[in-house]
Amino acid sequence: MLDDPAALHVPMRHNGSIVFIIAAATVCAFATAPLHAQKSGMAVGVQTAPAHNVYTPPPSPYPYVVPALPVDDRTPRQRCWDDEAARIGGTLSDLDRRTIDLKCSQR
């Protein structure tokens, strides 16, 4: 019986199946890590540092008030008169005043 090589043959396990089992266990461990972190209260996928291009103003005890732009409360006729007088410049003659009045009367 010892002379028969078939009697001494011990079946070997395939190395491929062992590698597959180790790979499957590793994938399962990494796949369940976020679930375990959520159960334990750990933050998952949260960045703690702000982005570099975001401006965060310092805290202020008073709210910031945007200054209001000056309001031009002149009528359109007054604005036209002032624009024409500035365009002519200097002291206005009687003819200049009547021309401006005629031009700005339709506004």
C-alpha positions as CSV (number, residue, x, y, z in Angstrom):
1,M,0.0,0.0,0.0
2,L,2.9,2.4,0.6
3,D,4.2,1.7,-2.9
4,D,1.0,2.9,-4.5
5,P,1.3,6.7,-5.2
6,A,-2.5,7.1,-5.4
7,A,-2.9,5.9,-1.7
8,L,-0.5,8.7,-0.6
9,H,-2.5,11.4,-2.5
10,V,-4.1,13.9,-0.1
11,P,-6.6,16.2,-1.8
12,M,-5.3,19.9,-1.5
13,R,-7.7,22.8,-1.1
14,H,-7.7,25.3,-3.8
15,N,-5.9,28.6,-2.9
16,G,-8.4,30.5,-5.0
17,S,-11.3,29.7,-2.7
18,I,-9.4,30.9,0.4
19,V,-8.5,34.2,-1.3
20,F,-12.1,34.6,-2.3
21,I,-13.3,34.2,1.3
22,I,-10.7,36.7,2.6
23,A,-11.7,39.2,-0.1
24,A,-15.4,38.8,0.7
25,A,-14.8,39.3,4.4
26,T,-12.8,42.5,3.8
27,V,-15.5,43.9,1.5
28,C,-18.2,43.2,4.1
29,A,-16.1,44.8,6.8
30,F,-15.6,48.0,4.8
31,A,-19.2,48.1,3.7
32,T,-20.6,47.9,7.2
33,A,-18.2,50.5,8.7
34,P,-20.4,53.6,7.9
35,L,-23.4,51.8,9.4
36,H,-21.4,51.0,12.6
37,A,-20.3,54.6,12.8
38,Q,-23.8,55.9,12.5
39,K,-25.0,53.6,15.3
40,S,-22.2,54.8,17.6
41,G,-22.9,58.5,16.9
42,M,-19.8,59.2,14.9
43,A,-20.0,61.6,12.0
44,V,-19.9,59.9,8.6
45,G,-18.8,61.8,5.6
46,V,-18.7,65.2,7.3
47,Q,-15.9,67.7,6.6
48,T,-14.8,69.5,9.7
49,A,-12.8,72.2,8.0
50,P,-14.6,74.8,6.0
51,A,-13.7,75.3,2.3
52,H,-10.9,77.7,1.6
53,N,-13.0,80.0,-0.7
54,V,-15.8,80.6,1.8
55,Y,-15.6,83.8,3.8
56,T,-17.0,83.6,7.3
57,P,-17.3,87.0,8.9
58,P,-16.4,87.4,12.6
59,P,-19.3,87.5,15.0
60,S,-20.6,90.9,15.6
61,P,-22.8,92.1,18.5
62,Y,-24.7,94.4,16.2
63,P,-26.4,93.6,13.0
64,Y,-24.8,95.1,9.9
65,V,-27.0,97.8,8.4
66,V,-26.5,98.5,4.7
67,P,-26.3,102.3,4.2
68,A,-29.2,103.6,2.0
69,L,-28.3,105.3,-1.2
70,P,-29.3,108.9,-1.5
71,V,-32.7,109.4,-3.0
72,D,-33.2,112.0,-5.7
73,D,-36.5,113.5,-4.9
74,R,-36.5,116.0,-7.8
75,T,-39.3,115.8,-10.4
76,P,-38.3,114.8,-13.9
77,R,-38.8,118.4,-15.0
78,Q,-36.4,119.7,-12.3
79,R,-33.8,117.1,-13.3
80,C,-34.1,118.1,-17.0
81,W,-33.7,121.7,-16.1
82,D,-30.6,121.1,-13.9
83,D,-29.0,118.9,-16.6
84,E,-29.5,121.5,-19.4
85,A,-28.3,124.3,-17.2
86,A,-25.1,122.3,-16.4
87,R,-24.7,121.4,-20.1
88,I,-24.8,125.1,-21.0
89,G,-22.8,126.2,-18.0
90,G,-22.1,129.8,-16.8
91,T,-24.9,132.4,-16.4
92,L,-28.1,131.6,-18.3
93,S,-29.5,134.3,-20.6
94,D,-33.2,134.9,-21.0
95,L,-33.1,132.9,-24.3
96,D,-31.3,130.0,-22.6
97,R,-34.0,129.9,-19.8
98,R,-36.9,129.9,-22.3
99,T,-35.2,127.2,-24.4
100,I,-34.7,125.0,-21.4
101,D,-38.3,125.7,-20.3
102,L,-39.6,124.7,-23.7
103,K,-37.4,121.6,-23.8
104,C,-38.3,120.4,-20.3
105,S,-42.0,121.3,-20.4
106,Q,-42.9,117.9,-21.8
107,R,-41.5,115.9,-18.9
